Amino acid sequence: MTQKKWFQGLVAAVLTFTLILLISKAGFIFRPLATYLAAIAFPMIAAGLLFYITKPLVRLLEKIRFPKWVAILTIFLLLIGLVYIVFQFAAPIVQNQYRALVNNIPGITNEITSIVNYWEENHSALPDQVEESIQDYAKNLQSSLSDIPGYLISFISSLVNFVLSLVLIPFFLFFMLKDGDKLIPFVTKFFDKKKGASVKKLMEDVNHTLASFIQGQFIVSVCVGTMLFIGYAIIDLNYAFTLAVIGLVFNVIPFLGPYLAAAPAILVAFFQEPKLAILAAIIMLIAQQIEGNLISPNVMGKVLSIHPLTVITLILAAGNIAGFLGLLFVIPFYAVCKVIISHFYREWVDYRMKKKSAAGIQAE
């Protein structure tokens, strides 16, 4: 019986769950390591994102005979210039428009309340539960919207904890750009030739997947944000720049991001002038059609090959488990897991085929 595959699989499952149980019981051993990893997680992830975004430019500079250290220094100067431009020009615009939007919240709330009251007066046939829900929503709307500045302050105060971590980002980024190409050879040297080739192929596939996703999402989001700003400016929508930035940020969330970004723009447009809401929705639709049919296929291609239903399921689960960070990282995490599983599955299939071929040769 011990030679049966189902028995071996059952034993492997029992041992795996036993190991997980022992690790959970011995958490105090791993707690210092977890604390250390949590401390460097933010600068490592931020530097990794910047690494994948800036790596193509470093390679381009190297192709035109820039020394590597000069190329890296050029990248840092460009990043410093970009940060200066954002804080000098873009940040004040966003701040002023956000302040104006917050000041208009009471007026927007009154308009929504008037619409709800009109609906209640002219639709008495609604079920009692629906009417109660509408009334509760109308009562809580003012307090919920007025709490937005408080939520923002709380969010900003939590970011203060990462200020010291921000100092580490340039150092991580520098060494990633300088020695990133040495990682795969360093890891593969610990394996024999055959296993080393397999590990090298796996790491290259993971690197290609992450690079395609991060670089693609960055380019696509910038293009969508630019198109939205141009469209909102054409229709003279209030807070056009801020709403375009919101669209840029939310577009990094696959599939659902564009719809989340459309909601505040349509809401602001509706209370500015009702017909502008239709125009804002049309602008968002045009931008998404251009992005989905022209930009994304040429920038990202089919590297991820994830079904939309899978994307929705992953995003909903990740949002409930890890909040906004889960929405950002669940798709690349899933894509990397998919690459790893596919790699080992191909290795297993090749092994089985070679084993059958060897058995056939012996039989002959």
Steps between C-alpha positions, in 0.01 A plus 500: 500500500791732568579491128157634402497856375190593698664379822820692428297811422304461825822464700647809328184701582507388867868589531441839337216592735702371796790724400265800468357423846845478655605829338185670632568367851863614484416850383720659765804359316407668174365824652836687489541398135145614424567833671817546297325416174212735583749781565668466160192393303392850401839628373568167329165499317523869409857458375393190308223691324741780411754243386264343247380842383848647453687187383404543129638855506826380658537239226427763236770728639744209511427421135604851402832442680425659835707342780272317740569731793430804279173342384396435861597853604294636210199299619535642852525854365187444291313362803608797712384737226168318472441518876585871494254565216225305677539685830561837339221501243265200518459468878372858554241455225375174654500656847298804392252295301459253785439781746236648269340158461484453878346843542231407248409178680214659700343635180534160331349337807201736491445424133509124565263541795258700281507228237435234763211700647349551155533128432328417829212740434433370152567129547291399797466149360854414602534219757542612859849350523616697195354824637669441836831438327465821299417699814794355692729575207376860481551549875851356498611659175591839649706351781668248271603762245608747767727233649703476179760757618531307825557177312760674286683637804499154658636352181773763477597449865541129438730579208728692735613162631654435161700823486817334624442214260493746211867573562583138420327501161783675307758260647296191408431640154867580438619148580210344308594696189870436553496129590154380395637303206727304734216347704409213266863386443560523876202275580558245223863436601374305803339237271640249257485576128159342433321641806678832456357534150152427636537755781636757255201449267258535793660821630510648150130422451408656835713806422339535157150473648565762769673734257220473245230563760667788687633680193176440312275621781717809548487597132131418467407696814695808388334485157152463651560783748620727220200419280260561789657836582477611137138386478398658831673825403316508167159478669619747769435257787579628847800341675611353165862447602413337834242271339753402231754415771235287672440324169874443457537351849193276483595375156779293656223275637427264210148481355313669787729804532353699208147460635609614847669803344193591295269534802642823655537666159139425404378612842685833484388554140136431591491766773689748285257452211297181442586469132870508588456166679418340165800666339728389785375142464559516123855630555573218743352247256707634209817498711439141609427388144823657377687344792343156460528476122815697416724572797485187717532245214810676370655574840415192707402250233365169625769438759258457790223310318262522796127460441290803604288284733817387677610864530168602658507208744859573603434872547189444711680248721816709532301815581327326790822343627761773455310815403637739239848341503340167419330655197836628376710188545264206458524483120882500475513256792257269324691537172828404668337199671356397166845520337656291778230233489511487119878463508498206740210341314701514176799356683285216632353430155846494343621266772205265442556504123870423539420223747253342258747530215771334708259222600408445132864477398571245774199294396631482144 
